[in-house]
Amino acid sequence: MNERQTTGSRATMDVWTFATDPALRGAELIGFSVEAIDGGIGKIDEATEETGRAHLIVDTGPWIFGKKVMLPAGVVDRVDLDSETVFVNRSKDEIKNAPEFEPERHRDDDEYRNRLGGYYGGGL
């Protein structure tokens, strides 16, 4: 699948593909801070660049009582290597209201990924 798909006259990003500069994909993101459009949400515990399944697992710490969230790679807006910060194009509320992270299902369960991808897929 291409990074960009054309739907009618509009191109959209694949929610499971990093849209940032390809040179940044190889950067070690574990431990980087994550900033939503309206503030910090936590630190990256896990990152994968797997084709068509790229995502981040973010430990939210006290923000939402120590839960983790899974963010599809397509929500990453940019990465600042100097400050070790990943910026995402979603609000804290959007992330907080996403389908709950299911650690036992996130790697291999297509239904879970489809649900999460559908939630984040709009507006990319």
PASELUM-144377 format. One record per residue: residue number from 1; residue in three letters; y, z, x of N, C-alpha, C in turn. Coordinates in pm, whole numbers, m for minus. Atoms other than C-alpha are relative to their C-alpha. Layout:
<recs>
<rec nr="NUM" rest="Ala" n_yy="Y" n_zz="Z" n_xx="X" ca_yy="Y" ca_zz="Z" ca_xx="X" c_yy="Y" c_zz="Z" c_xx="X"/>
...
</recs>
This chain:
<recs>
<rec nr="1" rest="Met" n_yy="m118" n_zz="0" n_xx="85" ca_yy="0" ca_zz="0" ca_xx="0" c_yy="123" c_zz="0" c_xx="89"/>
<rec nr="2" rest="Asn" n_yy="m123" n_zz="5" n_xx="m75" ca_yy="347" ca_zz="m81" ca_xx="131" c_yy="83" c_zz="124" c_xx="m27"/>
<rec nr="3" rest="Glu" n_yy="m90" n_zz="m113" n_xx="23" ca_yy="611" ca_zz="189" ca_xx="179" c_yy="87" c_zz="m25" c_xx="m122"/>
<rec nr="4" rest="Arg" n_yy="m83" n_zz="33" n_xx="115" ca_yy="826" ca_zz="8" ca_xx="m72" c_yy="m81" c_zz="m82" c_xx="m98"/>
<rec nr="5" rest="Gln" n_yy="64" n_zz="76" n_xx="106" ca_yy="694" ca_zz="m116" ca_xx="m400" c_yy="112" c_zz="m51" c_xx="m89"/>
<rec nr="6" rest="Thr" n_yy="m102" n_zz="55" n_xx="88" ca_yy="892" ca_zz="m344" ca_xx="m627" c_yy="m46" c_zz="14" c_xx="m145"/>
<rec nr="7" rest="Thr" n_yy="27" n_zz="m17" n_xx="142" ca_yy="904" ca_zz="m250" ca_xx="m993" c_yy="113" c_zz="m70" c_xx="m74"/>
<rec nr="8" rest="Gly" n_yy="m107" n_zz="77" n_xx="62" ca_yy="1094" ca_zz="m513" ca_xx="m1187" c_yy="95" c_zz="m45" c_xx="109"/>
<rec nr="9" rest="Ser" n_yy="m98" n_zz="38" n_xx="m101" ca_yy="1416" ca_zz="m565" ca_xx="m994" c_yy="35" c_zz="117" c_xx="91"/>
<rec nr="10" rest="Arg" n_yy="m35" n_zz="m121" n_xx="m72" ca_yy="1413" ca_zz="m217" ca_xx="m842" c_yy="m110" c_zz="36" c_xx="100"/>
<rec nr="11" rest="Ala" n_yy="97" n_zz="m45" n_xx="m100" ca_yy="1243" ca_zz="m107" ca_xx="m519" c_yy="m4" c_zz="153" c_xx="m4"/>
<rec nr="12" rest="Thr" n_yy="15" n_zz="m144" n_xx="m2" ca_yy="1104" ca_zz="247" ca_xx="m515" c_yy="m83" c_zz="40" c_xx="121"/>
<rec nr="13" rest="Met" n_yy="76" n_zz="m49" n_xx="m114" ca_yy="962" ca_zz="459" ca_xx="m236" c_yy="m131" c_zz="58" c_xx="m50"/>
<rec nr="14" rest="Asp" n_yy="128" n_zz="m63" n_xx="25" ca_yy="599" ca_zz="563" ca_xx="m232" c_yy="16" c_zz="148" c_xx="29"/>
<rec nr="15" rest="Val" n_yy="m23" n_zz="m143" n_xx="m15" ca_yy="609" ca_zz="940" ca_xx="m285" c_yy="m87" c_zz="63" c_xx="109"/>
<rec nr="16" rest="Trp" n_yy="90" n_zz="m53" n_xx="m103" ca_yy="324" ca_zz="991" ca_xx="m33" c_yy="23" c_zz="m64" c_xx="136"/>
<rec nr="17" rest="Thr" n_yy="m33" n_zz="64" n_xx="m127" ca_yy="496" ca_zz="802" ca_xx="252" c_yy="136" c_zz="50" c_xx="46"/>
<rec nr="18" rest="Phe" n_yy="m130" n_zz="m42" n_xx="m54" ca_yy="772" ca_zz="930" ca_xx="481" c_yy="98" c_zz="m115" c_xx="m7"/>
<rec nr="19" rest="Ala" n_yy="m105" n_zz="102" n_xx="10" ca_yy="1094" ca_zz="738" ca_xx="413" c_yy="96" c_zz="10" c_xx="118"/>
<rec nr="20" rest="Thr" n_yy="m90" n_zz="m21" n_xx="m113" ca_yy="1265" ca_zz="871" ca_xx="727" c_yy="m34" c_zz="m95" c_xx="113"/>
<rec nr="21" rest="Asp" n_yy="19" n_zz="82" n_xx="m119" ca_yy="1294" ca_zz="696" ca_xx="1062" c_yy="m142" c_zz="16" c_xx="53"/>
<rec nr="22" rest="Pro" n_yy="138" n_zz="m9" n_xx="m47" ca_yy="940" ca_zz="610" ca_xx="1179" c_yy="m16" c_zz="74" c_xx="133"/>
<rec nr="23" rest="Ala" n_yy="8" n_zz="m70" n_xx="m127" ca_yy="1020" ca_zz="755" ca_xx="1522" c_yy="m15" c_zz="151" c_xx="m20"/>
<rec nr="24" rest="Leu" n_yy="8" n_zz="m143" n_xx="27" ca_yy="1038" ca_zz="1099" ca_xx="1360" c_yy="m137" c_zz="42" c_xx="m51"/>
<rec nr="25" rest="Arg" n_yy="130" n_zz="m34" n_xx="57" ca_yy="691" ca_zz="1082" ca_xx="1210" c_yy="m88" c_zz="75" c_xx="99"/>
<rec nr="26" rest="Gly" n_yy="84" n_zz="m64" n_xx="m99" ca_yy="531" ca_zz="1191" ca_xx="1536" c_yy="48" c_zz="138" c_xx="40"/>
<rec nr="27" rest="Ala" n_yy="m55" n_zz="m131" n_xx="m37" ca_yy="752" ca_zz="1498" ca_xx="1569" c_yy="m86" c_zz="111" c_xx="m57"/>
<rec nr="28" rest="Glu" n_yy="75" n_zz="m117" n_xx="47" ca_yy="574" ca_zz="1829" ca_xx="1541" c_yy="89" c_zz="77" c_xx="m97"/>
<rec nr="29" rest="Leu" n_yy="m84" n_zz="m61" n_xx="102" ca_yy="713" ca_zz="1964" ca_xx="1214" c_yy="m41" c_zz="143" c_xx="m36"/>
<rec nr="30" rest="Ile" n_yy="44" n_zz="m135" n_xx="35" ca_yy="511" ca_zz="2285" ca_xx="1183" c_yy="97" c_zz="101" c_xx="60"/>
<rec nr="31" rest="Gly" n_yy="m97" n_zz="m100" n_xx="m41" ca_yy="751" ca_zz="2578" ca_xx="1200" c_yy="144" c_zz="m38" c_xx="m29"/>
<rec nr="32" rest="Phe" n_yy="m135" n_zz="42" n_xx="33" ca_yy="1056" ca_zz="2371" ca_xx="1105" c_yy="43" c_zz="64" c_xx="m132"/>
<rec nr="33" rest="Ser" n_yy="m57" n_zz="m49" n_xx="126" ca_yy="1284" ca_zz="2512" ca_xx="834" c_yy="11" c_zz="m117" c_xx="m96"/>
<rec nr="34" rest="Val" n_yy="m14" n_zz="103" n_xx="103" ca_yy="1306" ca_zz="2322" ca_xx="505" c_yy="120" c_zz="36" c_xx="m87"/>
<rec nr="35" rest="Glu" n_yy="m120" n_zz="m17" n_xx="81" ca_yy="1635" ca_zz="2278" ca_xx="321" c_yy="m3" c_zz="m93" c_xx="m119"/>
<rec nr="36" rest="Ala" n_yy="m19" n_zz="79" n_xx="122" ca_yy="1659" ca_zz="2164" ca_xx="m40" c_yy="147" c_zz="m38" c_xx="m7"/>
<rec nr="37" rest="Ile" n_yy="m141" n_zz="41" n_xx="9" ca_yy="1986" ca_zz="2007" ca_xx="m155" c_yy="93" c_zz="118" c_xx="m28"/>
<rec nr="38" rest="Asp" n_yy="m83" n_zz="m116" n_xx="31" ca_yy="2105" ca_zz="2354" ca_xx="m258" c_yy="m41" c_zz="126" c_xx="75"/>
<rec nr="39" rest="Gly" n_yy="31" n_zz="m117" n_xx="m82" ca_yy="1964" ca_zz="2581" ca_xx="13" c_yy="m140" c_zz="m1" c_xx="55"/>
<rec nr="40" rest="Gly" n_yy="128" n_zz="m10" n_xx="m69" ca_yy="1671" ca_zz="2688" ca_xx="223" c_yy="m114" c_zz="40" c_xx="m91"/>
<rec nr="41" rest="Ile" n_yy="117" n_zz="m35" n_xx="81" ca_yy="1320" ca_zz="2711" ca_xx="80" c_yy="m114" c_zz="58" c_xx="82"/>
<rec nr="42" rest="Gly" n_yy="107" n_zz="m58" n_xx="m80" ca_yy="1103" ca_zz="2816" ca_xx="375" c_yy="m26" c_zz="m77" c_xx="127"/>
<rec nr="43" rest="Lys" n_yy="40" n_zz="64" n_xx="m126" ca_yy="915" ca_zz="2694" ca_xx="681" c_yy="m130" c_zz="m77" c_xx="m20"/>
<rec nr="44" rest="Ile" n_yy="119" n_zz="86" n_xx="11" ca_yy="651" ca_zz="2423" ca_xx="727" c_yy="m120" c_zz="67" c_xx="66"/>
<rec nr="45" rest="Asp" n_yy="128" n_zz="m54" n_xx="m49" ca_yy="296" ca_zz="2558" ca_xx="764" c_yy="m95" c_zz="m110" c_xx="43"/>
<rec nr="46" rest="Glu" n_yy="92" n_zz="110" n_xx="m24" ca_yy="121" ca_zz="2222" ca_xx="765" c_yy="74" c_zz="m130" c_xx="m28"/>
<rec nr="47" rest="Ala" n_yy="m60" n_zz="133" n_xx="22" ca_yy="224" ca_zz="1856" ca_xx="791" c_yy="m105" c_zz="m104" c_xx="32"/>
<rec nr="48" rest="Thr" n_yy="92" n_zz="109" n_xx="m27" ca_yy="21" ca_zz="1539" ca_xx="767" c_yy="72" c_zz="m132" c_xx="m19"/>
<rec nr="49" rest="Glu" n_yy="m54" n_zz="135" n_xx="9" ca_yy="106" ca_zz="1175" ca_xx="817" c_yy="m105" c_zz="m96" c_xx="m54"/>
<rec nr="50" rest="Glu" n_yy="110" n_zz="81" n_xx="49" ca_yy="m215" ca_zz="1049" ca_xx="658" c_yy="53" c_zz="m109" c_xx="m93"/>
<rec nr="51" rest="Thr" n_yy="m50" n_zz="114" n_xx="76" ca_yy="m146" ca_zz="702" ca_xx="516" c_yy="m27" c_zz="17" c_xx="m149"/>
<rec nr="52" rest="Gly" n_yy="11" n_zz="m11" n_xx="145" ca_yy="m78" ca_zz="719" ca_xx="143" c_yy="m25" c_zz="140" c_xx="m51"/>
<rec nr="53" rest="Arg" n_yy="25" n_zz="m139" n_xx="39" ca_yy="m128" ca_zz="1099" ca_xx="140" c_yy="87" c_zz="98" c_xx="80"/>
<rec nr="54" rest="Ala" n_yy="m83" n_zz="m85" n_xx="m86" ca_yy="144" ca_zz="1233" ca_xx="375" c_yy="73" c_zz="106" c_xx="m83"/>
<rec nr="55" rest="His" n_yy="m64" n_zz="m110" n_xx="72" ca_yy="282" ca_zz="1570" ca_xx="276" c_yy="32" c_zz="115" c_xx="94"/>
<rec nr="56" rest="Leu" n_yy="m32" n_zz="m124" n_xx="m70" ca_yy="422" ca_zz="1905" ca_xx="388" c_yy="m47" c_zz="116" c_xx="m86"/>
<rec nr="57" rest="Ile" n_yy="28" n_zz="m125" n_xx="69" ca_yy="295" ca_zz="2252" ca_xx="298" c_yy="104" c_zz="98" c_xx="52"/>
<rec nr="58" rest="Val" n_yy="m111" n_zz="m87" n_xx="m37" ca_yy="588" ca_zz="2494" ca_xx="296" c_yy="m28" c_zz="142" c_xx="m49"/>
<rec nr="59" rest="Asp" n_yy="9" n_zz="m141" n_xx="34" ca_yy="560" ca_zz="2872" ca_xx="306" c_yy="138" c_zz="44" c_xx="m43"/>
<rec nr="60" rest="Thr" n_yy="m132" n_zz="m32" n_xx="55" ca_yy="843" ca_zz="2988" ca_xx="82" c_yy="46" c_zz="142" c_xx="30"/>
<rec nr="61" rest="Gly" n_yy="m40" n_zz="m137" n_xx="m35" ca_yy="844" ca_zz="3348" ca_xx="209" c_yy="46" c_zz="75" c_xx="m123"/>
<rec nr="62" rest="Pro" n_yy="m46" n_zz="m81" n_xx="113" ca_yy="1044" ca_zz="3581" ca_xx="m16" c_yy="67" c_zz="m82" c_xx="m112"/>
<rec nr="63" rest="Trp" n_yy="m72" n_zz="79" n_xx="101" ca_yy="1214" ca_zz="3293" ca_xx="m201" c_yy="m77" c_zz="m6" c_xx="m132"/>
<rec nr="64" rest="Ile" n_yy="81" n_zz="m9" n_xx="122" ca_yy="928" ca_zz="3261" ca_xx="m451" c_yy="m125" c_zz="84" c_xx="30"/>
<rec nr="65" rest="Phe" n_yy="103" n_zz="m104" n_xx="m18" ca_yy="726" ca_zz="3569" ca_xx="m357" c_yy="m115" c_zz="m43" c_xx="89"/>
<rec nr="66" rest="Gly" n_yy="101" n_zz="32" n_xx="m100" ca_yy="542" ca_zz="3428" ca_xx="m58" c_yy="m95" c_zz="m113" c_xx="m37"/>
<rec nr="67" rest="Lys" n_yy="86" n_zz="112" n_xx="37" ca_yy="390" ca_zz="3130" ca_xx="m235" c_yy="26" c_zz="m119" c_xx="92"/>
<rec nr="68" rest="Lys" n_yy="m16" n_zz="125" n_xx="m73" ca_yy="339" ca_zz="2794" ca_xx="m72" c_yy="20" c_zz="m112" c_xx="m101"/>
<rec nr="69" rest="Val" n_yy="m20" n_zz="118" n_xx="82" ca_yy="448" ca_zz="2460" ca_xx="m210" c_yy="m41" c_zz="m122" c_xx="81"/>
<rec nr="70" rest="Met" n_yy="37" n_zz="127" n_xx="m63" ca_yy="324" ca_zz="2110" ca_xx="m138" c_yy="107" c_zz="m102" c_xx="m36"/>
<rec nr="71" rest="Leu" n_yy="m104" n_zz="100" n_xx="22" ca_yy="593" ca_zz="1846" ca_xx="m94" c_yy="m50" c_zz="m136" c_xx="51"/>
<rec nr="72" rest="Pro" n_yy="36" n_zz="134" n_xx="m46" ca_yy="500" ca_zz="1477" ca_xx="m85" c_yy="103" c_zz="m49" c_xx="103"/>
<rec nr="73" rest="Ala" n_yy="m87" n_zz="47" n_xx="m108" ca_yy="646" ca_zz="1304" ca_xx="223" c_yy="122" c_zz="m76" c_xx="m50"/>
<rec nr="74" rest="Gly" n_yy="m111" n_zz="80" n_xx="52" ca_yy="868" ca_zz="1082" ca_xx="8" c_yy="123" c_zz="80" c_xx="m39"/>
<rec nr="75" rest="Val" n_yy="m118" n_zz="m79" n_xx="34" ca_yy="1099" ca_zz="1373" ca_xx="m78" c_yy="80" c_zz="40" c_xx="124"/>
<rec nr="76" rest="Val" n_yy="m72" n_zz="m31" n_xx="m123" ca_yy="1197" ca_zz="1414" ca_xx="289" c_yy="114" c_zz="m100" c_xx="15"/>
<rec nr="77" rest="Asp" n_yy="m119" n_zz="83" n_xx="m15" ca_yy="1550" ca_zz="1284" ca_xx="328" c_yy="28" c_zz="m28" c_xx="147"/>
<rec nr="78" rest="Arg" n_yy="m24" n_zz="17" n_xx="m143" ca_yy="1595" ca_zz="1344" ca_xx="700" c_yy="m55" c_zz="120" c_xx="76"/>
<rec nr="79" rest="Val" n_yy="48" n_zz="m105" n_xx="m87" ca_yy="1477" ca_zz="1550" ca_xx="994" c_yy="101" c_zz="16" c_xx="113"/>
<rec nr="80" rest="Asp" n_yy="m91" n_zz="m30" n_xx="m111" ca_yy="1712" ca_zz="1720" ca_xx="1241" c_yy="m83" c_zz="71" c_xx="107"/>
<rec nr="81" rest="Leu" n_yy="84" n_zz="m55" n_xx="m106" ca_yy="1511" ca_zz="1773" ca_xx="1560" c_yy="72" c_zz="110" c_xx="77"/>
<rec nr="82" rest="Asp" n_yy="m76" n_zz="m101" n_xx="m75" ca_yy="1791" ca_zz="1974" ca_xx="1727" c_yy="m4" c_zz="136" c_xx="m68"/>
<rec nr="83" rest="Ser" n_yy="2" n_zz="m127" n_xx="72" ca_yy="1803" ca_zz="2239" ca_xx="1455" c_yy="m137" c_zz="33" c_xx="m57"/>
<rec nr="84" rest="Glu" n_yy="137" n_zz="m16" n_xx="51" ca_yy="1432" ca_zz="2198" ca_xx="1371" c_yy="1" c_zz="26" c_xx="m152"/>
<rec nr="85" rest="Thr" n_yy="m15" n_zz="m11" n_xx="145" ca_yy="1516" ca_zz="2144" ca_xx="1004" c_yy="m37" c_zz="m132" c_xx="m67"/>
<rec nr="86" rest="Val" n_yy="35" n_zz="114" n_xx="84" ca_yy="1367" ca_zz="1910" ca_xx="745" c_yy="81" c_zz="13" c_xx="m128"/>
<rec nr="87" rest="Phe" n_yy="m81" n_zz="1" n_xx="122" ca_yy="1601" ca_zz="1818" ca_xx="459" c_yy="m73" c_zz="m81" c_xx="m106"/>
<rec nr="88" rest="Val" n_yy="66" n_zz="70" n_xx="110" ca_yy="1449" ca_zz="1723" ca_xx="124" c_yy="102" c_zz="m30" c_xx="m109"/>
<rec nr="89" rest="Asn" n_yy="m94" n_zz="46" n_xx="101" ca_yy="1618" ca_zz="1541" ca_xx="m164" c_yy="m32" c_zz="56" c_xx="m139"/>
<rec nr="90" rest="Arg" n_yy="29" n_zz="m69" n_xx="126" ca_yy="1520" ca_zz="1791" ca_xx="m434" c_yy="69" c_zz="136" c_xx="1"/>
<rec nr="91" rest="Ser" n_yy="m62" n_zz="m132" n_xx="11" ca_yy="1681" ca_zz="2112" ca_xx="m563" c_yy="m106" c_zz="109" c_xx="8"/>
<rec nr="92" rest="Lys" n_yy="91" n_zz="m114" n_xx="m5" ca_yy="1530" ca_zz="2456" ca_xx="m527" c_yy="m72" c_zz="16" c_xx="m133"/>
<rec nr="93" rest="Asp" n_yy="64" n_zz="m12" n_xx="132" ca_yy="1465" ca_zz="2465" ca_xx="m903" c_yy="m107" c_zz="m106" c_xx="m21"/>
<rec nr="94" rest="Glu" n_yy="102" n_zz="105" n_xx="13" ca_yy="1284" ca_zz="2130" ca_xx="m894" c_yy="m126" c_zz="37" c_xx="77"/>
<rec nr="95" rest="Ile" n_yy="115" n_zz="m38" n_xx="m82" ca_yy="1061" ca_zz="2259" ca_xx="m617" c_yy="m71" c_zz="121" c_xx="m61"/>
<rec nr="96" rest="Lys" n_yy="58" n_zz="m120" n_xx="60" ca_yy="1007" ca_zz="2596" ca_xx="m784" c_yy="m79" c_zz="m32" c_xx="m126"/>
<rec nr="97" rest="Asn" n_yy="64" n_zz="36" n_xx="126" ca_yy="908" ca_zz="2428" ca_xx="m1113" c_yy="m110" c_zz="m106" c_xx="14"/>
<rec nr="98" rest="Ala" n_yy="105" n_zz="100" n_xx="m24" ca_yy="664" ca_zz="2181" ca_xx="m953" c_yy="m137" c_zz="60" c_xx="m33"/>
<rec nr="99" rest="Pro" n_yy="136" n_zz="m53" n_xx="20" ca_yy="292" ca_zz="2207" ca_xx="m1027" c_yy="m36" c_zz="93" c_xx="116"/>
<rec nr="100" rest="Glu" n_yy="33" n_zz="m102" n_xx="m99" ca_yy="159" ca_zz="2512" ca_xx="m846" c_yy="m91" c_zz="m56" c_xx="110"/>
<rec nr="101" rest="Phe" n_yy="82" n_zz="41" n_xx="m114" ca_yy="13" ca_zz="2458" ca_xx="m499" c_yy="m141" c_zz="54" c_xx="m16"/>
<rec nr="102" rest="Glu" n_yy="140" n_zz="m38" n_xx="13" ca_yy="m365" ca_zz="2461" ca_xx="m512" c_yy="m70" c_zz="m30" c_xx="133"/>
<rec nr="103" rest="Pro" n_yy="52" n_zz="23" n_xx="m136" ca_yy="m495" ca_zz="2509" ca_xx="m155" c_yy="m141" c_zz="m57" c_xx="3"/>
<rec nr="104" rest="Glu" n_yy="137" n_zz="51" n_xx="1" ca_yy="m855" ca_zz="2432" ca_xx="m250" c_yy="m8" c_zz="m143" c_xx="m50"/>
<rec nr="105" rest="Arg" n_yy="4" n_zz="134" n_xx="58" ca_yy="m759" ca_zz="2101" ca_xx="m413" c_yy="93" c_zz="m101" c_xx="67"/>
<rec nr="106" rest="His" n_yy="m106" n_zz="90" n_xx="m45" ca_yy="m466" ca_zz="1954" ca_xx="m222" c_yy="m45" c_zz="m111" c_xx="93"/>
<rec nr="107" rest="Arg" n_yy="42" n_zz="103" n_xx="m94" ca_yy="m663" ca_zz="1754" ca_xx="35" c_yy="m81" c_zz="m112" c_xx="m64"/>
<rec nr="108" rest="Asp" n_yy="97" n_zz="98" n_xx="49" ca_yy="m926" ca_zz="1578" ca_xx="m173" c_yy="2" c_zz="m27" c_xx="m150"/>
<rec nr="109" rest="Asp" n_yy="3" n_zz="11" n_xx="146" ca_yy="m846" ca_zz="1609" ca_xx="m542" c_yy="106" c_zz="m100" c_xx="m48"/>
<rec nr="110" rest="Asp" n_yy="m94" n_zz="103" n_xx="43" ca_yy="m691" ca_zz="1288" ca_xx="m677" c_yy="78" c_zz="41" c_xx="m125"/>
<rec nr="111" rest="Glu" n_yy="m70" n_zz="m42" n_xx="123" ca_yy="m605" ca_zz="1444" ca_xx="m1016" c_yy="117" c_zz="90" c_xx="36"/>
<rec nr="112" rest="Tyr" n_yy="m108" n_zz="m89" n_xx="m44" ca_yy="m402" ca_zz="1717" ca_xx="m845" c_yy="112" c_zz="m80" c_xx="67"/>
<rec nr="113" rest="Arg" n_yy="m100" n_zz="81" n_xx="m69" ca_yy="m226" ca_zz="1466" ca_xx="m619" c_yy="76" c_zz="m90" c_xx="m99"/>
<rec nr="114" rest="Asn" n_yy="m66" n_zz="82" n_xx="100" ca_yy="m153" ca_zz="1238" ca_xx="m916" c_yy="101" c_zz="81" c_xx="m82"/>
<rec nr="115" rest="Arg" n_yy="m90" n_zz="m87" n_xx="76" ca_yy="m1" ca_zz="1528" ca_xx="m1110" c_yy="124" c_zz="35" c_xx="84"/>
<rec nr="116" rest="Leu" n_yy="m111" n_zz="m34" n_xx="m88" ca_yy="212" ca_zz="1636" ca_xx="m814" c_yy="86" c_zz="m123" c_xx="30"/>
<rec nr="117" rest="Gly" n_yy="m72" n_zz="124" n_xx="m28" ca_yy="306" ca_zz="1277" ca_xx="m728" c_yy="81" c_zz="m47" c_xx="m120"/>
<rec nr="118" rest="Gly" n_yy="m73" n_zz="36" n_xx="122" ca_yy="404" ca_zz="1212" ca_xx="m1091" c_yy="123" c_zz="87" c_xx="m19"/>
<rec nr="119" rest="Tyr" n_yy="m114" n_zz="m92" n_xx="12" ca_yy="628" ca_zz="1519" ca_xx="m1089" c_yy="113" c_zz="m40" c_xx="95"/>
<rec nr="120" rest="Tyr" n_yy="m102" n_zz="33" n_xx="m100" ca_yy="809" ca_zz="1421" ca_xx="m770" c_yy="37" c_zz="m147" c_xx="5"/>
<rec nr="121" rest="Gly" n_yy="m20" n_zz="144" n_xx="m11" ca_yy="786" ca_zz="1045" ca_xx="m817" c_yy="124" c_zz="m55" c_xx="m64"/>
<rec nr="122" rest="Gly" n_yy="m117" n_zz="52" n_xx="69" ca_yy="1080" ca_zz="1005" ca_xx="m1051" c_yy="124" c_zz="9" c_xx="86"/>
<rec nr="123" rest="Gly" n_yy="m131" n_zz="m2" n_xx="m64" ca_yy="1414" ca_zz="911" ca_xx="m901" c_yy="0" c_zz="m22" c_xx="149"/>
<rec nr="124" rest="Leu" n_yy="0" n_zz="24" n_xx="m145" ca_yy="1302" ca_zz="825" ca_xx="m551" c_yy="62" c_zz="m132" c_xx="33"/>
</recs>
